[in-house]
Amino acid sequence: MKRVAWLLSALLLVAGCSGAPAPTLSPSESASPTPTPILDLYVGSCTMYLDFGAPQAGLKEMPCDEPHYYEVTGVTKLDMEEYPGEESFSAWATGVCDTDFQAYVGTIPAYTRYVSAYVGPNEEDWEQVEEDRVLVCLVGVADGMIETTARGDTRVFPEVGECTGPQNVSPLELEIIDCAEPHYYEVYASARISGDYPNSERLDKLIDDVCAAGFKKFVGLSSPESKYTYTWFVPSEAEWEELLDHRIVCSAGLDKGGITGTLKGVKK
């Protein structure tokens, strides 16, 4: 039996063109649909993959009920008469978009599975887009697509049914692996922790009731009888107020990995 402590691992915030997520385009997304007029975007709009080196016209809207790369968290009309310089604009835009991100997702980027990004005119584009000088703030994932929506999604820990790589990392760095492929752990149970941060007695009871009991039901043997072990994720006390994923999340597996398929009912 192992306790997996949640440790804070600050995300590198994505701003402008300098470090934006760059997921690979699938063949169906390689086409170039008509760019969405910048002023037609609104909070909640969803977009395709963005080339952060392109001008604002590179934004292409897509249906939000399909997997998408980004969601718009804010649109701010720029009323500056002169371009303030790249460094000043970046600092200002990052602050605006962090605020929009928190309002949209529910917490700051460092405590979510998402990253913050923005699109706005650079100095070269400034005069060319005089009528449409807009800062568009975005939320996305570091590598991949948003399957449902980032709005109000403060989850950090994996979900029941997901399989993972080694768990000696921050949950924000945890690799989610297809359960048909070799993996280390499989999430089999979770429960919401209500109220204040649980004291040691309450936490022990949660571990017994959710993880230990759930392990026996899932695998078919109690932990001492099984070759597999269980782990759990909980927020640390220091991050309880900021990290809003107040769940205990239990996984079954092996430190050495090499598991293929599900452990449900294996009785080993």
PLY file of the C-alpha trace (Angstrom):
ply
format ascii 1.0
element vertex 268
property float x
property float y
property float z
element edge 267
property int vertex1
property int vertex2
end_header
0.00 0.00 0.00
1.42 3.36 -0.96
0.50 6.95 -0.32
0.93 9.29 -3.27
1.24 12.86 -2.07
0.15 15.65 -4.35
2.96 18.16 -4.81
2.62 21.59 -6.34
4.28 21.80 -9.74
3.86 25.24 -11.29
2.89 25.22 -14.95
4.79 27.32 -17.41
2.17 29.80 -18.53
1.73 30.05 -22.27
1.68 33.57 -23.62
1.40 34.83 -27.16
3.66 33.21 -29.70
6.59 32.28 -27.51
5.61 28.93 -26.04
2.10 28.05 -27.10
0.93 24.43 -27.18
1.68 22.85 -30.54
-0.35 19.67 -30.93
-0.02 17.77 -34.20
-2.71 18.32 -36.81
-4.65 15.32 -37.95
-5.20 14.94 -41.72
-8.80 16.14 -41.43
-7.63 19.33 -39.74
-4.94 20.14 -42.29
-7.41 22.07 -44.44
-7.65 25.83 -44.06
-11.23 26.90 -43.36
-12.15 30.54 -43.65
-10.66 32.45 -40.70
-13.24 33.72 -38.23
-13.48 37.54 -38.10
-11.75 38.47 -34.87
-14.66 40.54 -33.57
-17.08 37.64 -34.09
-15.35 35.57 -31.42
-16.89 35.54 -27.94
-16.26 33.91 -24.58
-16.88 30.21 -25.08
-16.00 30.12 -28.79
-13.93 27.06 -29.75
-11.09 27.08 -32.25
-8.95 24.78 -34.31
-5.19 24.50 -34.00
-3.50 27.90 -33.99
-0.23 28.98 -35.50
0.87 31.48 -32.88
3.33 32.94 -35.36
0.51 33.97 -37.69
-1.53 37.19 -37.49
-4.90 37.32 -35.78
-6.63 36.21 -38.99
-5.30 32.71 -38.31
-8.05 32.06 -35.75
-10.50 29.46 -37.09
-13.67 28.70 -35.13
-15.08 25.18 -34.89
-18.06 23.51 -33.15
-17.59 23.14 -29.41
-19.36 19.78 -29.37
-16.36 18.30 -31.21
-12.85 17.87 -29.77
-11.13 21.23 -30.16
-7.80 22.85 -29.37
-8.78 26.07 -27.60
-11.68 27.88 -26.01
-11.95 31.65 -25.83
-11.90 32.94 -22.25
-11.96 36.63 -23.07
-12.01 39.19 -25.91
-10.67 42.66 -25.11
-10.80 45.56 -27.57
-7.45 47.39 -27.57
-7.74 51.16 -27.26
-4.01 51.91 -27.06
-2.95 54.56 -29.55
0.56 53.18 -29.93
2.00 49.70 -29.63
3.55 49.58 -26.14
6.42 47.28 -27.07
6.56 43.49 -27.04
7.64 43.11 -23.41
5.05 45.54 -22.02
2.28 44.12 -24.20
3.13 40.56 -23.15
3.09 41.43 -19.43
-0.23 43.26 -19.76
-1.84 40.55 -21.91
-0.70 37.78 -19.57
-2.32 39.55 -16.62
-5.59 40.10 -18.48
-5.71 36.51 -19.70
-4.87 35.03 -16.30
-7.87 36.90 -14.90
-10.10 35.70 -17.75
-8.79 32.14 -17.32
-9.68 32.09 -13.61
-13.18 33.42 -14.29
-13.75 30.82 -17.03
-12.11 27.70 -15.58
-12.55 28.45 -11.89
-8.96 28.67 -10.67
-5.50 29.78 -11.82
-3.60 27.81 -14.49
-1.08 26.37 -12.02
-3.88 24.39 -10.34
-5.53 22.93 -13.45
-4.78 20.58 -16.32
-5.00 23.51 -18.73
-2.72 26.28 -19.97
-3.41 29.93 -20.73
-2.53 31.50 -24.08
-3.38 34.61 -26.05
-3.49 35.99 -29.57
-2.98 39.68 -30.25
-1.27 41.97 -32.75
2.49 42.26 -32.67
4.31 45.45 -33.59
4.43 44.54 -37.28
0.68 43.86 -37.40
-0.31 46.88 -35.31
-0.97 49.29 -38.18
-2.45 46.64 -40.46
-5.22 45.72 -38.00
-6.10 49.22 -36.81
-9.86 48.56 -36.80
-9.61 45.10 -35.21
-6.98 45.49 -32.51
-8.17 42.84 -30.12
-6.64 40.62 -27.44
-8.14 37.13 -27.51
-7.46 35.03 -24.41
-7.53 31.26 -24.73
-7.46 28.07 -22.70
-6.04 24.82 -24.04
-4.11 21.72 -23.07
-0.36 21.40 -23.40
-0.48 18.54 -25.90
-3.78 17.39 -27.35
-7.36 18.53 -27.55
-10.21 19.47 -25.21
-12.79 16.70 -25.44
-15.71 18.46 -23.72
-15.12 21.92 -22.22
-12.64 23.65 -19.94
-15.35 25.92 -18.53
-15.60 25.23 -14.79
-13.33 22.18 -15.07
-11.03 22.29 -12.04
-10.07 18.60 -12.17
-6.41 17.70 -11.82
-6.42 14.03 -10.89
-7.21 11.25 -13.41
-10.66 9.76 -13.84
-12.01 6.27 -13.09
-11.21 4.01 -16.02
-8.06 5.86 -17.05
-4.67 4.17 -16.97
-1.43 5.97 -16.14
2.32 5.83 -16.29
4.52 6.01 -13.17
2.87 7.97 -10.36
5.99 9.36 -8.69
5.31 12.68 -10.46
2.95 15.61 -10.00
-0.57 14.84 -11.25
-0.05 17.65 -13.76
2.82 15.64 -15.23
1.07 12.27 -15.03
0.94 10.39 -18.33
-2.47 9.01 -19.27
-2.05 5.79 -21.28
-4.52 3.72 -23.28
-5.34 0.76 -21.02
-4.76 -1.61 -23.94
-1.12 -0.48 -23.95
1.44 -1.36 -21.21
0.81 0.88 -18.21
1.50 1.14 -14.48
-1.82 1.88 -12.80
-5.54 1.87 -13.48
-7.91 4.26 -11.68
-10.77 2.26 -10.18
-12.43 4.52 -7.59
-12.82 8.13 -6.51
-14.88 10.08 -4.01
-15.51 13.74 -3.35
-14.05 15.09 -0.10
-16.49 17.59 1.36
-15.79 20.36 3.82
-12.37 21.26 5.17
-9.10 19.44 4.60
-9.46 16.01 6.24
-7.50 15.31 9.40
-5.42 12.11 9.56
-8.24 10.07 11.10
-10.73 11.12 8.43
-8.19 10.59 5.67
-7.43 7.08 6.92
-11.14 6.30 6.87
-11.44 7.60 3.30
-8.53 5.41 2.26
-10.10 2.36 3.91
-13.63 3.01 2.64
-12.81 4.13 -0.90
-9.42 2.67 -1.83
-9.06 -0.51 0.24
-12.68 -1.60 -0.05
-12.79 -0.54 -3.68
-9.61 -2.48 -4.46
-11.07 -5.74 -3.15
-14.27 -5.20 -5.11
-12.38 -4.26 -8.27
-9.53 -6.80 -8.30
-11.37 -9.56 -6.46
-8.84 -9.90 -3.65
-7.84 -7.71 -0.72
-4.58 -5.80 -1.09
-2.52 -8.14 1.17
-3.69 -11.13 -0.91
-2.94 -9.52 -4.27
0.26 -9.10 -6.26
-0.96 -5.60 -7.06
-0.96 -2.56 -4.82
-3.13 0.52 -4.59
-2.19 4.17 -4.52
-4.18 7.31 -4.01
-4.11 10.98 -4.89
-5.40 13.68 -2.56
-4.65 17.41 -2.52
-2.03 18.45 0.00
-3.16 20.60 2.92
-1.04 23.51 1.64
-2.88 23.51 -1.71
-6.36 22.75 -0.41
-7.73 26.27 -0.88
-6.30 26.77 -4.39
-6.57 23.24 -5.78
-10.30 22.67 -6.19
-10.17 19.00 -7.20
-11.21 17.81 -3.73
-11.31 14.10 -4.50
-9.53 11.01 -3.31
-8.60 9.03 -6.43
-7.52 5.38 -6.12
-5.43 3.37 -8.58
-4.40 -0.31 -8.74
-1.18 -1.46 -10.32
2.53 -2.14 -10.03
5.52 0.15 -9.54
7.36 -1.70 -12.30
4.50 -1.33 -14.76
3.99 -3.75 -17.62
0.22 -4.15 -17.11
-1.88 -4.60 -20.25
-5.67 -4.47 -20.15
-7.83 -4.04 -17.07
-7.24 -5.43 -13.59
-10.97 -5.74 -12.98
-11.70 -9.19 -11.60
-8.19 -10.60 -12.18
-8.07 -12.13 -8.67
-4.28 -12.13 -8.56
0 1
1 2
2 3
3 4
4 5
5 6
6 7
7 8
8 9
9 10
10 11
11 12
12 13
13 14
14 15
15 16
16 17
17 18
18 19
19 20
20 21
21 22
22 23
23 24
24 25
25 26
26 27
27 28
28 29
29 30
30 31
31 32
32 33
33 34
34 35
35 36
36 37
37 38
38 39
39 40
40 41
41 42
42 43
43 44
44 45
45 46
46 47
47 48
48 49
49 50
50 51
51 52
52 53
53 54
54 55
55 56
56 57
57 58
58 59
59 60
60 61
61 62
62 63
63 64
64 65
65 66
66 67
67 68
68 69
69 70
70 71
71 72
72 73
73 74
74 75
75 76
76 77
77 78
78 79
79 80
80 81
81 82
82 83
83 84
84 85
85 86
86 87
87 88
88 89
89 90
90 91
91 92
92 93
93 94
94 95
95 96
96 97
97 98
98 99
99 100
100 101
101 102
102 103
103 104
104 105
105 106
106 107
107 108
108 109
109 110
110 111
111 112
112 113
113 114
114 115
115 116
116 117
117 118
118 119
119 120
120 121
121 122
122 123
123 124
124 125
125 126
126 127
127 128
128 129
129 130
130 131
131 132
132 133
133 134
134 135
135 136
136 137
137 138
138 139
139 140
140 141
141 142
142 143
143 144
144 145
145 146
146 147
147 148
148 149
149 150
150 151
151 152
152 153
153 154
154 155
155 156
156 157
157 158
158 159
159 160
160 161
161 162
162 163
163 164
164 165
165 166
166 167
167 168
168 169
169 170
170 171
171 172
172 173
173 174
174 175
175 176
176 177
177 178
178 179
179 180
180 181
181 182
182 183
183 184
184 185
185 186
186 187
187 188
188 189
189 190
190 191
191 192
192 193
193 194
194 195
195 196
196 197
197 198
198 199
199 200
200 201
201 202
202 203
203 204
204 205
205 206
206 207
207 208
208 209
209 210
210 211
211 212
212 213
213 214
214 215
215 216
216 217
217 218
218 219
219 220
220 221
221 222
222 223
223 224
224 225
225 226
226 227
227 228
228 229
229 230
230 231
231 232
232 233
233 234
234 235
235 236
236 237
237 238
238 239
239 240
240 241
241 242
242 243
243 244
244 245
245 246
246 247
247 248
248 249
249 250
250 251
251 252
252 253
253 254
254 255
255 256
256 257
257 258
258 259
259 260
260 261
261 262
262 263
263 264
264 265
265 266
266 267
